[in-house]
Amino acid sequence: MTTTWDFGVSHELDLVERRIRDSLASEEPLLTEIAQYVITSGGKRIRPVVTLLAFKAAGGEDIERAVDIAAALELIHSATLIHDDINDGGTERRGRPAAFLKYGLQEALVTGDFLFTRAFRIGGKFDDDIVDLTAKVCAALAEGEIRQKRHLGDVTVTRETYLDIITRKTATPVATAARVGALVGRGRAEHVDAAGEYGLNLGIAFQIVDDILDVVGDGVTLGKRPGMDIKEGNVTILSINALQDGNVSDRSELIRILRKRTKDWGEVQTALRMIRESGSVDRAREEARAFGERAVAALGALPDGEPRRKMADLVEFVLSRDT
Amino acid sequence: MTTTWDFGVSHELDLVERRIRDSLASEEPLLTEIAQYVITSGGKRIRPVVTLLAFKAAGGEDIERAVDIAAALELIHSATLIHDDINDGGTERRGRPAAFLKYGLQEALVTGDFLFTRAFRIGGKFDDDIVDLTAKVCAALAEGEIRQKRHLGDVTVTRETYLDIITRKTATPVATAARVGALVGRGRAEHVDAAGEYGLNLGIAFQIVDDILDVVGDGVTLGKRPGMDIKEGNVTILSINALQDGNVSDRSELIRILRKRTKDWGEVQTALRMIRESGSVDRAREEARAFGERAVAALGALPDGEPRRKMADLVEFVLSRDT
């Protein structure tokens, strides 16, 4: 992580990175190259940190197994990033061109499949309950993607639908990362559930902050142009808040822009400005913090100690991040 | 199978179909719909037949496990078909529009991911050696797809490269279907190897026949327009034979057409005619038969009996099919 935050698992994270890198070998060098391009692009590695901390908090000892499953989940995450970029027509990811733009759609699509495969090669060796969780997270991702697509440009999207979509696309993966960490650590059932509850709320907070950054963020530190959600038609908590309760200067103009299939960057800027001025950002920050607090509250059921304290730190990190 | 051939596993095949159908349930109805559209499109179900027969030939008893793994492999196959169609820009598959044309690229892409997930949910519950084989077959498919793409319109492709590509894309999946059938049937190591050798050669024969049908087939029974390989730039054993040893009326014209990035259907017809007249089809039929004979020879190491005889019948079926 490119941060001064220390969650006490940097050595184990290095092992995860190595495990991922080792799994990318292929007889087709281009597959390895594209996979490395995506995976080494400096992601936040939130999920592996969560897995490792939940593993430790649950009293886990055989770190190799936690490293393996964390690597598998991160491979799945990378696979979905590649496919999502194709789906969204995303142009940049962490300051670099999306894989499909650099290498071609077909090459990127196949590399995504390849990464899924490598993930399951690792994940399939675990017990049935872990395989089930891993498969479910992928299904949730697919369902979330379809649901998001169905609601593109739909200004009637409710807060509930928004939460449903981000739960599937972001929070379930983090919850799963936490649950499998505790499971692999041979944690008791209530510890596994607490870890899952923590991860779910942390994941929702993470996504709300992500959506806030798309409205107020700085393109340079963000690594992508702000306003992409508006440009692509993703209705987020920011626009929902603005439309439902916000003090919007020209509500019908904001609706008109959000519903347009193709928007120019001038229109995106106009929408961003109206959303910022509506007070929607502050409300979203409060909501993110509320989910963060639920995540911290869930930690109460885990054994006290350094890992649990680091899990609380991670909530603060997620809430305060600006990239 | 839409044939009068009977391989003695129709009851078990029904169980595989049911297992596949049951696994397609999703909270997102569109995912289920697209998945069903692809899976119920009347594929030949060669791989499940191979798994079931190899299972029986190896003396397997717990048919549920063979059904499960056969379903998992067929789900993977369907996932790759969806993604391949996107990659190839394929317009029809078995007489119906490709899923991405009917439902949209993004929806189809995500459905492919969803099917992979469902496959691994089933497959991940098997022993490590079976998980490894399943993951390897997916990697081989990805590698084959990349390699094929790299050689599009490349008239210098050798017979070896062609065999390498079809081994990864078609024969390895059939070989894996056979190996896992024997493994799940708790067959001895030499039986597993024999089944794999059978499947590998059967798969190569199958693909050569497929490539022949693309040159001589009837669009109506084929369910897709003949000449697609030429149109898309896939160099097959038919064009390789024609260029290397065939009696081609206008070799430089054939090369010119094959190398063109975009060909009109008139050019495709011209190329098809030249390939047909070159004697290349008969040679390819001989080659397919040679691989078929190797498949039958491999059966010698399996216990004699009804399943083994049906495996030999399947070779004849594959060699004689016209759709």
Interface residues (C-beta under 8 A of the other chain):
Chain A: S26 E27 E28 L30 L31 A79 T80 H83 I86 N87 L105 Q106 E107 L109 V110 T111 G112 D113 F114 F116 T117 R118 F120 R121 G123 G124 K125 F126 D128 V131 D132 T134 A135 K136 C138 A139 L141 A142 E143 E145 I146 R147 K149 R150
Chain B: S26 E27 E28 L30 L31 A79 T80 H83 I86 N87 L105 Q106 E107 L109 V110 T111 G112 D113 F114 F116 T117 R118 F120 R121 G123 G124 K125 F126 D128 V131 D132 T134 A135 K136 C138 A139 L141 A142 E143 E145 I146 R147 K149 R150
